[in-house]
Amino acid sequence: MTRPQPEPRNLRVAGDDSNLWALVRGSHLPVWLLGLPTGRIIEVSDSIASLLGSHRDELLKHHVTDFVTDQSTARARLSLLSSGELDSYRVHARTYRRPDGTDFVVDACISACTDETPRRAAVGVLLPVSPGPLAFSAGPHSFGLVAMGTVDGEWRIDRISAGIEPLLGYKAADVLGQEISSLVQPTEWPSLLIAIGYGLRDVGGTTARLVLRSADGESRHCTVLVTPLAGGREAGFAFSFAVADRLTPNVADRAWELESHIRRIAREVAASGVLSGLTATPTATNVPAMAGLSTRELEIVTGLLAGERVPMMAERMFLSQSTVRNHLTSVYRKLGVGSQQELLTVLRGNAGTNEKPGDFAYTEGDQQGR
């Protein structure tokens, strides 16, 4: 099913950050604009004021840390956003406290929105708590991810999508077993460690910009998303690399809308959900053909193992059902199976699966799907 693109709004872009303030204030989403590194609340939308049970003018007298329970951790993250060490972070099921003393729980996403150093502002979004790893829709342009994978307890890559080749020039099979730091320029290792350290502290993970090292020795500016694996596997984590779309400091030149920025954050949230679920898939060590799956195919396989059917995956990824089926057919071919039942057996490493054919997707001969 193809989703229509949202109509662009005609906005007059000012030559300073006042345009961003207007976008936040007029948004229908629960967002606030925060000053960095202090976390001072600069602007809020009506919906976030309603969620907090307060008035806009009253909220502008506060810092965001006045409403969180773990103030020291929040301040540390805001400082890292300001310095450029992190691009964004998200926290699953964070407890916020209203001025009247009542608590509420949401998923919080904070993302820096300027490139200058130190950064001066970040946009915060409060989202409903995710009931599962694939709860967030990634939007019409979902998963601009180039490569995603996981590392084991020694930080050696044990899963990687075939998208690593167009990004860095490495064949997926050659990357397996290598330390993730081998893909990063040595000067960026401290930033990688910071991203990993903060990414493992919360379900949502963190993003940071790093300079990666390609197979031909060239440098590639990319965004890395780090998130814990489902099941709390000790020391291992999931990651994704994407080409960084760098923003210019001038608000008038970048001319983007707040909703576009929020969609990017939502895309990263959705990515972190898929990444955390990769632990349900076999490693390429156990099933070497897994290294040949594209990022999209790996995402669909993860959804399949999470119990999603074709219509559900198509809806979440804003794809037609036939496109999802085509991806599944490609997965069948690469893993050498001829039916959904065989695929699930290979993926789960269990010949005695309890799932019935058709519970998730379709068999090769069933072009109608479910």
Backbone torsions as a table, in degrees:
resi	resn	phi	psi	omega
1	MET	NA	124.4	-179.1
2	THR	-90.1	128.1	-179.6
3	ARG	-93.7	136.7	176.6
4	PRO	-68.4	147.8	176.9
5	GLN	-75.0	142.3	177.6
6	PRO	-66.1	144.8	178.3
7	GLU	-68.1	130.3	178.4
8	PRO	-69.6	145.0	177.7
9	ARG	-89.5	142.9	176.2
10	ASN	-85.0	106.9	-177.1
11	LEU	-119.3	138.2	174.4
12	ARG	-86.5	118.1	-175.6
13	VAL	-89.5	119.6	179.1
14	ALA	-79.4	168.3	-178.3
15	GLY	-89.2	10.6	178.2
16	ASP	-144.8	-172.6	-174.7
17	ASP	-72.3	-3.2	179.3
18	SER	-60.9	-27.6	177.2
19	ASN	-64.3	-42.5	178.5
20	LEU	-63.6	-39.1	177.9
21	TRP	-60.1	-43.8	-178.7
22	ALA	-64.9	-37.4	179.7
23	LEU	-65.8	-42.0	179.1
24	VAL	-65.4	-47.0	-176.5
25	ARG	-63.6	-35.0	-177.8
26	GLY	-89.4	-1.7	-177.5
27	SER	-72.4	147.4	174.5
28	HIS	-86.2	-4.4	-179.3
29	LEU	-89.4	154.8	176.9
30	PRO	-77.2	84.8	-175.8
31	VAL	-128.4	155.9	171.4
32	TRP	-140.2	152.0	177.8
33	LEU	-102.0	127.0	-174.1
34	LEU	-117.0	139.5	172.7
35	GLY	-81.0	141.9	178.8
36	LEU	-111.7	145.5	5.3
37	PRO	-93.8	2.5	-171.7
38	THR	-75.2	-24.1	-175.1
39	GLY	80.5	17.0	178.2
40	ARG	-64.1	136.6	-179.5
41	ILE	-78.9	116.3	-177.3
42	ILE	-94.0	-40.2	-179.7
43	GLU	-153.6	154.4	179.9
44	VAL	-140.5	156.2	171.9
45	SER	-88.6	161.3	179.0
46	ASP	-61.8	-34.9	-176.4
47	SER	-69.1	-34.3	178.6
48	ILE	-75.9	-31.6	175.4
49	ALA	-63.8	-41.1	178.0
50	SER	-65.4	-40.7	179.7
51	LEU	-62.1	-37.5	-179.7
52	LEU	-84.3	-7.0	178.8
53	GLY	66.8	37.4	-177.3
54	SER	-141.3	173.4	177.6
55	HIS	-97.3	153.4	-178.5
56	ARG	-54.3	-49.5	-176.4
57	ASP	-60.5	-33.9	179.8
58	GLU	-72.4	-40.1	-178.8
59	LEU	-65.7	-31.7	-178.2
60	LEU	-69.4	-6.1	176.4
61	LYS	-89.6	-4.2	-170.9
62	HIS	-113.3	169.9	167.6
63	HIS	-105.3	153.7	-179.2
64	VAL	-61.2	-29.4	179.9
65	THR	-66.2	-15.4	176.9
66	ASP	-69.0	-15.7	-174.1
67	PHE	-112.5	0.6	179.5
68	VAL	-108.4	155.5	-177.3
69	THR	-84.6	-31.6	179.5
70	ASP	-103.5	81.4	-172.9
71	GLN	-69.9	-37.8	-176.5
72	SER	-65.4	-42.3	178.5
73	THR	-65.9	-40.5	179.3
74	ALA	-61.6	-43.0	179.9
75	ARG	-64.1	-39.5	-179.7
76	ALA	-63.7	-41.7	179.8
77	ARG	-67.7	-41.2	178.8
78	LEU	-61.5	-37.3	177.9
79	SER	-64.5	-38.9	179.0
80	LEU	-69.6	-34.9	174.4
81	LEU	-63.3	-43.2	-178.4
82	SER	-63.1	-41.3	-177.3
83	SER	-76.3	-14.9	-177.6
84	GLY	91.8	1.3	178.6
85	GLU	-66.8	-33.3	175.1
86	LEU	-123.0	146.6	173.6
87	ASP	-90.2	-36.4	-178.4
88	SER	-162.5	166.2	170.8
89	TYR	-149.8	157.4	178.7
90	ARG	-139.4	143.4	-175.9
91	VAL	-125.8	128.3	-179.6
92	HIS	-84.1	133.4	174.4
93	ALA	53.6	52.5	177.2
94	ARG	-82.2	139.2	177.6
95	THR	-90.2	124.5	174.9
96	TYR	-111.5	153.7	-178.1
97	ARG	-121.4	124.5	178.7
98	ARG	-75.1	161.5	177.5
99	PRO	-57.0	-27.1	180.0
100	ASP	-83.3	2.3	176.3
101	GLY	94.8	-7.5	178.7
102	THR	-80.7	149.5	-178.5
103	ASP	-105.6	154.3	170.5
104	PHE	-147.0	156.0	-174.2
105	VAL	-118.2	130.2	179.0
106	VAL	-142.5	167.7	166.7
107	ASP	-90.4	127.2	-176.1
108	ALA	-110.6	134.9	176.5
109	CYS	-125.9	127.2	178.4
110	ILE	-122.9	127.2	-176.1
111	SER	-136.6	128.2	176.2
112	ALA	-64.1	143.4	-174.8
113	CYS	-122.8	14.6	174.3
114	THR	-139.0	159.7	-176.5
115	ASP	-101.7	-16.5	-176.8
116	GLU	-65.8	156.6	179.0
117	THR	-120.7	128.8	-4.3
118	PRO	-71.5	151.3	178.0
119	ARG	-70.8	146.0	-173.9
120	ARG	-104.5	-19.5	-172.9
121	ALA	-148.5	155.3	175.7
122	ALA	-143.3	150.2	176.0
123	VAL	-103.2	128.9	177.3
124	GLY	-109.2	140.3	-179.4
125	VAL	-127.6	133.9	175.1
126	LEU	-108.8	120.4	-174.8
127	LEU	-117.3	155.8	175.1
128	PRO	-57.9	145.3	-179.0
129	VAL	-61.5	130.4	-179.6
130	SER	-69.4	124.1	177.7
131	PRO	-78.5	-12.0	-177.9
132	GLY	-160.9	172.5	-173.6
133	PRO	-68.2	-18.2	-177.2
134	LEU	-117.7	31.8	-171.6
135	ALA	-75.8	-27.7	-174.1
136	PHE	-91.4	134.5	173.3
137	SER	-76.1	140.4	-178.0
138	ALA	-86.8	-10.5	177.0
139	GLY	91.5	173.5	-173.8
140	PRO	-57.1	-35.2	179.8
141	HIS	-106.4	48.0	-172.8
142	SER	-64.0	146.5	171.4
143	PHE	54.7	69.7	169.5
144	GLY	-78.4	25.8	-179.0
145	LEU	-70.3	139.4	177.2
146	VAL	-94.4	-39.8	-179.3
147	ALA	-151.6	145.1	174.4
148	MET	-144.7	154.1	-178.0
149	GLY	-171.0	-168.0	179.1
150	THR	-137.2	162.3	174.0
151	VAL	-124.7	157.8	-179.8
152	ASP	-90.1	-168.0	-176.5
153	GLY	-64.1	-20.4	177.6
154	GLU	-100.7	13.6	178.4
155	TRP	63.9	29.3	173.5
156	ARG	-96.6	137.5	-174.7
157	ILE	-68.3	122.2	178.2
158	ASP	-117.1	-8.9	171.7
159	ARG	-140.6	140.0	177.3
160	ILE	-158.6	138.5	177.4
161	SER	-82.1	159.2	-178.0
162	ALA	-66.5	-9.9	178.8
163	GLY	-65.3	-9.8	178.9
164	ILE	-66.5	-26.6	-177.7
165	GLU	-69.4	-50.6	177.5
166	PRO	-66.3	-23.5	-179.5
167	LEU	-78.3	-51.4	-172.9
168	LEU	-121.3	-6.6	177.7
169	GLY	88.3	1.6	178.5
170	TYR	-91.3	140.9	169.1
171	LYS	-75.0	140.6	-175.4
172	ALA	-55.4	-41.9	-178.0
173	ALA	-62.2	-30.1	-178.8
174	ASP	-77.9	-22.1	-178.6
175	VAL	-82.9	-28.2	-177.9
176	LEU	-57.9	135.1	-179.7
177	GLY	88.3	-10.0	178.4
178	GLN	-85.3	150.0	174.4
179	GLU	-68.5	142.1	-177.9
180	ILE	-60.9	-28.4	179.6
181	SER	-64.7	-19.9	-179.8
182	SER	-68.5	-18.0	178.8
183	LEU	-90.7	-4.2	-174.4
184	VAL	-113.8	137.5	176.2
185	GLN	-58.7	136.8	-176.0
186	PRO	-52.9	-34.2	179.8
187	THR	-65.8	-16.7	-177.8
188	GLU	-97.4	-1.1	-177.3
189	TRP	-58.8	-41.3	177.0
190	PRO	-58.9	-40.3	178.5
191	SER	-66.1	-37.2	177.0
192	LEU	-62.4	-43.0	-179.7
193	LEU	-64.4	-39.5	178.0
194	ILE	-64.0	-45.5	179.9
195	ALA	-61.2	-42.5	178.9
196	ILE	-66.3	-45.1	-177.7
197	GLY	-58.8	-46.4	179.7
198	TYR	-78.7	-29.3	179.1
199	GLY	-65.5	-30.5	-178.4
200	LEU	-84.7	-6.6	-175.7
201	ARG	-82.0	-20.6	-176.5
202	ASP	-139.6	156.4	-178.2
203	VAL	-59.7	-37.2	-173.5
204	GLY	-71.7	-31.1	179.0
205	GLY	88.7	-174.4	179.5
206	THR	-137.9	160.0	172.0
207	THR	-122.6	150.9	177.3
208	ALA	-152.4	155.8	177.1
209	ARG	-95.6	129.9	-178.4
210	LEU	-131.9	157.0	173.0
211	VAL	-98.8	113.8	-179.1
212	LEU	-92.1	162.7	-178.0
213	ARG	-109.8	118.2	-178.0
214	SER	-83.2	170.1	-177.3
215	ALA	-63.6	-28.3	179.7
216	ASP	-92.3	10.9	176.3
217	GLY	87.5	-2.9	179.5
218	GLU	-78.8	162.8	178.5
219	SER	-100.3	141.3	176.8
220	ARG	-126.8	124.2	175.6
221	HIS	-78.7	119.6	-175.7
222	CYS	-136.7	163.8	171.8
223	THR	-102.8	131.3	176.2
224	VAL	-111.2	133.3	175.1
225	LEU	-110.4	125.0	-179.8
226	VAL	-117.4	130.6	180.0
227	THR	-146.1	150.2	177.8
228	PRO	-66.4	159.2	175.4
229	LEU	-87.2	147.1	175.8
230	ALA	-61.4	142.0	179.6
231	GLY	91.3	-3.1	174.5
232	GLY	64.4	38.5	179.7
233	ARG	-60.6	126.9	-172.2
234	GLU	-61.5	127.9	171.5
235	ALA	73.8	-25.2	179.7
236	GLY	-78.8	160.9	177.4
237	PHE	-156.1	168.4	177.3
238	ALA	-107.0	154.2	-178.6
239	PHE	-146.6	160.2	169.4
240	SER	-141.7	148.7	175.2
241	PHE	-117.0	138.1	174.4
242	ALA	-142.6	147.3	177.3
243	VAL	-61.2	130.9	-176.9
244	ALA	-76.5	128.2	173.9
245	ASP	-95.1	90.0	-172.6
246	ARG	-70.6	139.2	-179.7
247	LEU	-99.3	148.1	175.0
248	THR	-86.1	151.1	-176.8
249	PRO	-66.1	-23.3	-174.7
250	ASN	-80.7	117.9	-178.3
251	VAL	-59.2	-39.5	-178.4
252	ALA	-65.0	-34.3	-179.1
253	ASP	-75.6	-39.9	-175.1
254	ARG	-76.4	-31.1	169.4
255	ALA	46.0	43.9	176.2
256	TRP	-102.0	163.0	-179.9
257	GLU	-104.4	155.0	-179.6
258	LEU	-57.5	-43.6	-177.2
259	GLU	-61.2	-32.3	176.5
260	SER	-65.9	-40.0	177.8
261	HIS	-64.3	-41.8	179.7
262	ILE	-65.7	-38.3	178.7
263	ARG	-63.0	-36.2	177.8
264	ARG	-64.6	-41.4	177.6
265	ILE	-62.8	-44.4	179.5
266	ALA	-61.3	-35.3	178.6
267	ARG	-63.6	-41.4	179.4
268	GLU	-68.6	-36.3	177.1
269	VAL	-63.1	-44.9	178.6
270	ALA	-62.2	-40.8	178.9
271	ALA	-60.6	-42.5	-178.9
272	SER	-63.7	-32.5	177.2
273	GLY	-66.5	-46.1	178.0
274	VAL	-64.0	-42.9	-178.7
275	LEU	-61.1	-42.9	-178.6
276	SER	-64.2	-25.7	-179.9
277	GLY	-84.2	-5.1	-178.5
278	LEU	-63.2	-20.2	-179.9
279	THR	-63.1	-18.9	178.5
280	ALA	-78.4	-15.3	179.9
281	THR	-90.2	154.0	177.8
282	PRO	-70.3	151.3	175.1
283	THR	-74.2	160.9	178.2
284	ALA	-68.4	-18.2	174.9
285	THR	-66.8	-41.0	179.8
286	ASN	-79.3	-38.4	-180.0
287	VAL	-130.1	89.2	-174.6
288	PRO	-54.3	-30.8	-177.9
289	ALA	-64.9	-16.7	178.6
290	MET	-61.3	-28.0	-179.7
291	ALA	-68.8	-13.0	179.8
292	GLY	-93.0	-2.8	-178.8
293	LEU	-77.6	139.2	174.8
294	SER	-72.7	169.3	178.6
295	THR	-60.2	-43.1	179.3
296	ARG	-63.4	-42.8	179.8
297	GLU	-64.6	-39.3	178.8
298	LEU	-66.1	-37.8	176.8
299	GLU	-62.6	-43.1	-179.2
300	ILE	-68.0	-40.0	177.1
301	VAL	-60.9	-40.5	178.6
302	THR	-63.3	-41.8	176.3
303	GLY	-63.4	-39.6	178.7
304	LEU	-59.1	-46.2	-179.7
305	LEU	-69.2	-21.8	177.9
306	ALA	-84.0	-0.3	176.6
307	GLY	98.6	9.7	-179.4
308	GLU	-80.7	144.6	173.1
309	ARG	-98.7	172.4	-177.7
310	VAL	-54.6	-50.1	-179.2
311	PRO	-59.1	-38.0	-178.9
312	MET	-67.1	-43.5	179.4
313	MET	-65.9	-40.5	178.7
314	ALA	-61.8	-41.7	179.5
315	GLU	-64.2	-45.1	-176.3
316	ARG	-68.2	-36.9	-173.9
317	MET	-97.6	3.0	-179.5
318	PHE	56.6	45.7	176.1
319	LEU	-119.4	162.3	171.5
320	SER	-75.6	155.6	179.0
321	GLN	-64.5	-33.9	178.9
322	SER	-65.3	-35.0	177.8
323	THR	-66.1	-41.8	177.0
324	VAL	-61.2	-42.8	179.6
325	ARG	-63.5	-38.5	178.1
326	ASN	-62.3	-40.9	177.2
327	HIS	-63.1	-40.0	179.5
328	LEU	-66.4	-39.0	176.6
329	THR	-60.0	-41.2	177.3
330	SER	-63.3	-39.6	177.3
331	VAL	-62.7	-43.3	177.8
332	TYR	-54.6	-48.3	-175.5
333	ARG	-64.0	-44.1	-176.5
334	LYS	-69.4	-32.6	-179.2
335	LEU	-95.0	0.8	173.9
336	GLY	69.2	37.3	178.0
337	VAL	-120.8	162.8	-177.3
338	GLY	-120.7	2.9	-178.7
339	SER	-154.0	166.0	177.2
340	GLN	-62.1	-41.3	-178.2
341	GLN	-61.6	-42.6	178.6
342	GLU	-65.0	-39.7	179.6
343	LEU	-61.8	-46.8	-179.6
344	LEU	-63.4	-36.3	178.4
345	THR	-63.7	-44.1	179.0
346	VAL	-65.3	-45.1	-175.7
347	LEU	-65.8	-38.8	-176.4
348	ARG	-90.8	-11.0	-179.4
349	GLY	62.2	30.7	-175.2
350	ASN	-138.8	110.6	-178.6
351	ALA	-69.2	-16.3	-176.1
352	GLY	-104.1	41.2	179.2
353	THR	-60.6	145.3	-179.3
354	ASN	-90.4	-3.3	-177.1
355	GLU	-74.7	144.3	177.0
356	LYS	-93.0	145.6	177.3
357	PRO	-55.5	134.2	179.6
358	GLY	94.7	-10.9	179.7
359	ASP	-61.1	-33.5	-175.7
360	PHE	-111.0	-58.9	-171.0
361	ALA	-128.8	-102.0	-177.9
362	TYR	-165.5	163.8	174.0
363	THR	-94.5	166.4	-175.5
364	GLU	-53.4	-37.4	-176.7
365	GLY	-88.2	-4.9	-177.5
366	ASP	-99.9	84.8	-175.8
367	GLN	-76.6	-7.9	177.4
368	GLN	-82.2	-21.7	179.0
369	GLY	67.3	-160.7	-178.3
370	ARG	-113.1	NA	NA
